[in-house]
Every structure is written in C-alpha cells, then in structure tokens.
Amino acid sequence: MDQDSELARRAAAGDAAAFAALVRAHEAAVRRFLRRLAADSGDDLAQETFLTAWRRAGHYRGAGRYRAWLMRIAWTTFLGAHRAGRRREAREGGVGPWQAPTDPDLAIDLDRVLATLSERERAAALLCFGEGCSHAEAAEIMGLPLGTLKSIVARARAALVERLEAGNDRG
C-alpha cells in the first residue's frame, strides 16, 4: 500500500492529521489546476475541493491515484461553481468572474493561451500536460470516455501550438 493510500485510509477513519498530510502533498497541484481554470476563484475552489474531500474521505477506494481522485473533486467543484456563475450572470445580466480581461500590453504567455481554450480543452490540457495525469486518469477525473478525452487533448494541443506560434510571429 502506498503512502497516499495509507493516509487516505486513516483519514477515512477520522484522522485529521493524516488528511492534513494529504492536503500538504496535493494542495499545490489542486490549486495550480483550479487557478488556471478560474483565476479569480481558484483558491476558493481549492478550499471547497479539500472540504469536500474531507467530508467524502470514506469514498476513496484506492482504485487509482489519490491525486486523480482529488482532481475529479476539483473538476466537479469547478463545474458546479461555473454553472452557478452562469445562472447568476444570466439573472443579473452582468459579466461574471469567469471572463477575466486580457492585457494586450503583456506578451502572450501560456496562461493567456490556455484561457482561449474551452473549459474542457483547458482542463484536459492542464491535467495531461501540467499535472502529469495519464489520459485514462484525466478521462476518469473529467467523467469522459477515454477516446473523447484523447480527442479533446489533441485539439487542445493543436490549438496551443498554433496560438503560441502565432504569438511568436508577432514579435
């Protein structure tokens, strides 16, 4: 049994110190993923992700990496917040936190290029390229069939390369 699985087993039994160790081990990856999906609310979503993970600690069954289980919770948390933001936006007719303005004076960087992708493409790219998840893990996290995930990753990769190259041609 690996260290995460042992800590997860102890956390499921109510061991707060074991859960704290899991948070320390995975917090940076979860925050990085969510900040790139939702810059303004990524930290809040990460907090919510870990609260959900603590409340659902007994649901982790040890099938797959613990980090993948957390990323699934993070993705679901993001989707819920995003849907709520869209509903609020529709009611209020305003611009929500998901439409961060871009600064044309700044050089094109990876974060800005990532922001041009759809949420699914951005999440798939972040999981596979940024967080080192396998296609199978990313598909599980996002609740997609493996073939669909692979297609999304391929589209995201092509778009990233095209947009990064276009940005380099401007200079």
C-alpha positions as CSV (number, residue, x, y, z in Angstrom):
1,M,0.0,0.0,0.0
2,D,1.5,3.4,-1.0
3,Q,1.7,6.3,1.4
4,D,-1.3,8.2,0.0
5,S,-3.5,5.1,0.3
6,E,-2.5,4.6,3.9
7,L,-3.1,8.2,4.7
8,A,-6.5,8.1,2.9
9,R,-7.5,5.0,4.9
10,R,-6.6,6.8,8.1
11,A,-8.4,10.0,7.0
12,A,-11.5,8.0,6.2
13,A,-11.4,6.7,9.8
14,G,-11.4,10.4,11.0
15,D,-7.6,11.0,11.4
16,A,-7.3,14.8,10.7
17,A,-3.5,14.6,10.8
18,A,-3.5,12.0,8.0
19,F,-5.8,14.2,5.9
20,A,-3.6,17.2,6.6
21,A,-0.7,15.3,5.3
22,L,-2.7,14.5,2.1
23,V,-3.6,18.2,1.7
24,R,0.1,19.2,2.1
25,A,1.1,16.6,-0.5
26,H,-1.5,17.6,-3.1
27,E,-2.5,21.2,-2.4
28,A,-0.1,22.8,-4.9
29,A,-1.3,20.7,-7.8
30,V,-5.0,21.2,-7.0
31,R,-4.6,25.0,-6.6
32,R,-2.5,25.2,-9.8
33,F,-5.2,23.3,-11.7
34,L,-8.0,25.4,-10.4
35,R,-6.2,28.8,-10.7
36,R,-5.7,28.1,-14.4
37,L,-9.3,27.2,-14.8
38,A,-10.8,30.0,-12.7
39,A,-8.1,32.6,-11.9
40,D,-10.2,34.8,-9.7
41,S,-11.7,32.0,-7.6
42,G,-9.2,29.2,-7.9
43,D,-8.1,29.4,-4.3
44,D,-11.7,29.4,-3.0
45,L,-12.5,26.4,-5.2
46,A,-9.4,24.6,-3.9
47,Q,-10.6,25.1,-0.3
48,E,-14.0,23.8,-1.3
49,T,-12.3,20.8,-3.0
50,F,-10.5,19.9,0.2
51,L,-13.6,20.3,2.3
52,T,-15.5,18.0,0.0
53,A,-12.6,15.5,0.1
54,W,-12.6,15.5,3.9
55,R,-16.4,15.1,4.1
56,R,-16.1,12.2,1.5
57,A,-12.9,10.7,2.7
58,G,-14.6,7.3,3.1
59,H,-15.5,7.3,-0.6
60,Y,-11.9,6.9,-1.9
61,R,-11.5,3.2,-2.6
62,G,-7.8,3.1,-3.6
63,A,-8.5,2.5,-7.3
64,G,-6.1,4.8,-9.0
65,R,-4.0,7.6,-7.5
66,Y,-5.3,9.7,-4.7
67,R,-4.4,12.8,-6.7
68,A,-6.6,11.8,-9.5
69,W,-9.5,11.3,-7.0
70,L,-8.9,14.9,-5.7
71,M,-8.7,16.3,-9.2
72,R,-12.0,14.7,-10.0
73,I,-13.5,16.5,-7.0
74,A,-11.7,19.8,-8.1
75,W,-13.2,19.5,-11.6
76,T,-16.7,18.8,-10.3
77,T,-16.3,21.7,-7.9
78,F,-15.3,24.0,-10.8
79,L,-18.2,22.9,-12.9
80,G,-20.7,23.5,-10.1
81,A,-19.3,27.0,-9.4
82,H,-19.1,27.8,-13.1
83,R,-22.8,26.8,-13.7
84,A,-23.8,28.8,-10.7
85,G,-21.9,31.8,-12.1
86,R,-23.6,31.4,-15.4
87,R,-27.0,31.3,-13.8
88,R,-26.2,34.4,-11.7
89,E,-24.8,36.2,-14.8
90,A,-28.0,35.4,-16.7
91,R,-30.2,36.7,-13.9
92,E,-28.1,39.9,-13.4
93,G,-27.1,40.4,-17.0
94,G,-23.6,41.2,-15.9
95,V,-20.1,39.9,-16.6
96,G,-19.1,37.2,-14.1
97,P,-15.7,36.2,-12.7
98,W,-15.1,33.7,-15.4
99,Q,-14.4,36.4,-18.0
100,A,-11.1,37.8,-16.9
101,P,-9.9,40.6,-19.1
102,T,-6.7,40.2,-21.0
103,D,-4.0,42.8,-21.1
104,P,-2.8,43.5,-24.7
105,D,0.4,45.0,-23.5
106,L,1.6,41.8,-21.9
107,A,3.5,39.2,-24.0
108,I,1.5,36.2,-24.9
109,D,2.2,33.6,-22.3
110,L,0.9,30.1,-21.6
111,D,-1.8,31.2,-19.2
112,R,-3.3,33.6,-21.7
113,V,-3.2,31.0,-24.4
114,L,-4.8,28.4,-22.1
115,A,-7.6,30.9,-21.4
116,T,-8.5,30.9,-25.0
117,L,-9.4,27.2,-24.9
118,S,-12.8,25.9,-23.9
119,E,-13.1,24.8,-20.3
120,R,-13.0,21.1,-21.3
121,E,-9.9,21.6,-23.5
122,R,-8.2,23.7,-20.8
123,A,-8.9,21.2,-18.1
124,A,-7.8,18.2,-20.2
125,A,-4.6,20.1,-21.2
126,L,-3.8,21.1,-17.6
127,L,-4.4,17.6,-16.3
128,C,-2.3,15.8,-19.1
129,F,0.4,18.4,-19.7
130,G,0.6,20.3,-16.4
131,E,-0.3,17.7,-13.8
132,G,1.2,14.6,-15.4
133,C,-2.1,12.6,-15.5
134,S,-2.4,9.8,-17.9
135,H,-5.2,10.0,-20.5
136,A,-7.0,7.3,-18.5
137,E,-6.7,9.3,-15.3
138,A,-7.8,12.6,-17.0
139,A,-10.8,10.8,-18.6
140,E,-11.8,9.5,-15.2
141,I,-11.4,12.8,-13.5
142,M,-13.5,14.6,-16.1
143,G,-16.0,11.8,-16.4
144,L,-15.4,11.2,-20.1
145,P,-14.8,8.2,-22.3
146,L,-11.1,7.7,-23.0
147,G,-11.4,8.3,-26.7
148,T,-13.3,11.5,-26.1
149,L,-10.6,12.7,-23.7
150,K,-7.9,11.9,-26.2
151,S,-9.7,13.9,-29.0
152,I,-10.0,16.9,-26.6
153,V,-6.3,16.7,-25.7
154,A,-5.3,16.5,-29.3
155,R,-7.5,19.6,-30.2
156,A,-6.1,21.4,-27.2
157,R,-2.5,20.6,-28.1
158,A,-3.0,21.7,-31.7
159,A,-4.7,25.0,-30.6
160,L,-1.9,25.7,-28.1
161,V,0.8,25.1,-30.6
162,E,-1.0,27.3,-33.2
163,R,-1.7,30.1,-30.8
164,L,1.8,30.1,-29.3
165,E,3.4,30.1,-32.7
166,A,1.1,32.9,-33.9
167,G,2.1,34.9,-30.8
168,N,5.8,34.4,-31.6
169,D,5.3,35.6,-35.2
170,R,4.1,39.0,-33.9
171,G,7.4,39.9,-32.3
